Amino acid sequence: MTKKLTLAITCGALLVAAPAALSYTSSYGDNLRAASYINGDAGKNADVDPNSSCYRPDQYDMQAFSSAASGNPGDKNVHNDACFLDGAGNKVGKNIGATFQSSGTGYISACPDPDGAGPAIRILRDLNGDGRNDSCYQSSYQEKGIAGDFEYHARVNNTGMAGSQYVKWGMDRDADGRIDGYNADSIKVDWSATGTSGGSFYSIW
């Protein structure tokens, strides 16, 4: 019998090293392309390409703050989806293990379990101890028999700190909540009260 393990760790000081049980291996090696994109959320993000996907990633969004009362993931949250592609353009990488890592303004407001009641896990962390979750580790891609399968998913949110949020996504084989340094891609969200200020996307990674 498999048992679902869901961990939420919000104090970076408690994180020293990921237990060996959380370290995953894969037969794919490192010859995969990471593709991270902003999902337009069925038209709710008007300035995001409605065809944004792993194959045609829109990686920049100007977004208004969520109301504090809306909680998490927030009524103006931004969907960040991602996948690993092989040389033929297939979505692959089951059990590779990958992390969304946020910097700048905003925070990660949702880090869903990839397969619900299955054996995969997710860990939401505050790596720098500032009270905002900035790391979402998932041991595998979503596999629930619904739309969004074979992709990794997170949401980011902001309730009043104007500025740019950068979210990098990529392999995290040792499950420590930090990207290993290769096979990575990133998005940028400019947050403001009106959702109409900011600059074009550029990567700082």
FENPE-V882043 format. One record per residue. N is the residue number from 1. RES is the residue in one letter. OMEGA is omega in whole degrees, -180 to 180 (999 if undefined). BURIAL is + if it has 24 or more other C-alpha atoms within 12 Angstrom, else -. Layout:
# FENPE-V882043
N_RES_OMEGA_BURIAL + N_RES_OMEGA_BURIAL
This chain:
# FENPE-V882043
1_M_177_- + 2_T_-179_- + 3_K_-180_- + 4_K_178_- + 5_L_179_- + 6_T_-178_+ + 7_L_172_- + 8_A_-177_+ + 9_I_-174_+ + 10_T_178_+ + 11_C_-176_- + 12_G_-178_+ + 13_A_-178_- + 14_L_-174_- + 15_L_178_- + 16_V_177_- + 17_A_180_- + 18_A_177_- + 19_P_-179_- + 20_A_-178_- + 21_A_-178_- + 22_L_-180_+ + 23_S_-176_+ + 24_Y_176_+ + 25_T_-178_- + 26_S_179_- + 27_S_-175_- + 28_Y_-175_- + 29_G_-175_- + 30_D_-176_+ + 31_N_179_- + 32_L_177_+ + 33_R_175_+ + 34_A_178_+ + 35_A_-179_+ + 36_S_-176_+ + 37_Y_174_+ + 38_I_177_+ + 39_N_-177_+ + 40_G_175_+ + 41_D_177_+ + 42_A_176_- + 43_G_-180_- + 44_K_174_- + 45_N_-170_+ + 46_A_-177_+ + 47_D_177_+ + 48_V_179_+ + 49_D_180_- + 50_P_178_- + 51_N_-180_- + 52_S_-177_+ + 53_S_176_+ + 54_C_-178_+ + 55_Y_-180_+ + 56_R_-170_- + 57_P_167_+ + 58_D_-171_+ + 59_Q_-180_+ + 60_Y_-180_+ + 61_D_167_+ + 62_M_-172_+ + 63_Q_176_+ + 64_A_179_+ + 65_F_168_+ + 66_S_174_+ + 67_S_-180_- + 68_A_-178_- + 69_A_-176_- + 70_S_178_- + 71_G_179_- + 72_N_11_+ + 73_P_179_+ + 74_G_-175_+ + 75_D_176_+ + 76_K_-178_+ + 77_N_-179_+ + 78_V_179_+ + 79_H_173_+ + 80_N_-180_+ + 81_D_-175_+ + 82_A_178_+ + 83_C_172_+ + 84_F_-180_+ + 85_L_175_+ + 86_D_-176_- + 87_G_179_- + 88_A_180_- + 89_G_178_- + 90_N_174_- + 91_K_-175_+ + 92_V_172_+ + 93_G_178_+ + 94_K_178_+ + 95_N_175_+ + 96_I_-174_+ + 97_G_-178_+ + 98_A_-177_+ + 99_T_166_+ + 100_F_-178_+ + 101_Q_-173_+ + 102_S_173_+ + 103_S_-177_+ + 104_G_-180_+ + 105_T_178_+ + 106_G_-178_+ + 107_Y_176_+ + 108_I_-174_+ + 109_S_178_+ + 110_A_-180_+ + 111_C_-170_+ + 112_P_174_+ + 113_D_-174_+ + 114_P_-176_+ + 115_D_177_+ + 116_G_-176_+ + 117_A_-177_- + 118_G_-175_- + 119_P_-179_+ + 120_A_-179_+ + 121_I_172_+ + 122_R_178_+ + 123_I_177_+ + 124_L_-173_+ + 125_R_168_+ + 126_D_-172_+ + 127_L_-176_+ + 128_N_174_- + 129_G_-179_- + 130_D_178_- + 131_G_179_- + 132_R_179_+ + 133_N_-176_+ + 134_D_-179_+ + 135_S_178_+ + 136_C_177_+ + 137_Y_175_+ + 138_Q_-173_+ + 139_S_-180_+ + 140_S_176_+ + 141_Y_178_+ + 142_Q_179_+ + 143_E_-175_+ + 144_K_-177_- + 145_G_-180_- + 146_I_177_- + 147_A_-179_- + 148_G_178_+ + 149_D_180_- + 150_F_175_+ + 151_E_174_+ + 152_Y_-174_+ + 153_H_172_+ + 154_A_174_+ + 155_R_177_+ + 156_V_-173_+ + 157_N_178_+ + 158_N_-178_+ + 159_T_175_+ + 160_G_179_+ + 161_M_-176_- + 162_A_178_+ + 163_G_-175_+ + 164_S_173_+ + 165_Q_177_+ + 166_Y_179_+ + 167_V_177_+ + 168_K_179_+ + 169_W_178_+ + 170_G_-176_+ + 171_M_176_+ + 172_D_-172_+ + 173_R_-179_+ + 174_D_173_+ + 175_A_-179_+ + 176_D_179_+ + 177_G_179_+ + 178_R_-178_+ + 179_I_-174_+ + 180_D_177_+ + 181_G_178_- + 182_Y_-178_- + 183_N_-177_+ + 184_A_178_+ + 185_D_-175_+ + 186_S_175_+ + 187_I_175_+ + 188_K_174_+ + 189_V_173_+ + 190_D_-177_+ + 191_W_176_+ + 192_S_-180_+ + 193_A_-177_- + 194_T_-176_- + 195_G_-177_+ + 196_T_180_- + 197_S_-180_- + 198_G_180_- + 199_G_-178_- + 200_S_-178_- + 201_F_166_+ + 202_Y_-176_- + 203_S_176_- + 204_I_-173_- + 205_W_999_-
